[in-house]
Amino acid sequence: MKKIIILISGNGSNLQAIIDSCKSGNIDGEIVSVISNKENAYGIQRAMKAGITTKIISDDSFNSREEFDKTLFSSLMEIEADLIVLAGFMKILSKKTADHFYGKIINIHPSLLPKYPGLNTHSKVVKNQDIIHGVTIHYVSSQLDAGPIIAQGRIDVNAHADIEELINRIHQVEHIIYPKIINLICKNDIYMENGNVNFKNNSHPRGYICNSYEI
Ligand code: GRF
């Protein structure tokens, strides 16, 4: 069974969806560790409740960014996981970490990349009166939110949508597609080869249309 590490910084609702999917057998993998860079991240409680090993690598407890990066890198090396899942991890990985684990780290980002990399995606959608919004799951590279795209989930946005509503609807999509994609990666149905994302014959999950789920 594939070993999964999950990196979080906050609430951990995606972590919860992944925990639930592992428990119900919908992900053919085991979460071996949850690492947070924030001591008070609620996701840590979720992990502990599920009996998963947790680790805090708090950015406040290091004198430099380099020390933090070194500690995170050696923790990831030590655990020897098959897959590293960023689930609301609000820290940019060092180039060394991103390069070393290239093809093994995935992230979920709340926008239809390449549109809106970085923060505050929902407010940008509202401000620009976009009519569609969504989430992107991608392999992590050393360029922020720019690694190869694995899948996207799309929602329609109505003219009166506010940020709260978008956050909720985006979370609903995330909780469906992130576990599905993680399962496909655990089964080797999705993999990276020569920098490209490959899907083993017709392994696309139900609802997967043109690289996008419509919810
Ligand atoms: C998600 O919206 C994810 O796309 C983004 O951070 C948020 C984390 O939410 N990267 P949660 O902590 O999983 O509830």
Residues whose N, C-alpha, C, O or C-beta is under 5 A from the ligand:
A	BS01	GRF	G10 N11 G12 S13 N14 L15 A87 G88 I108 H109 P110
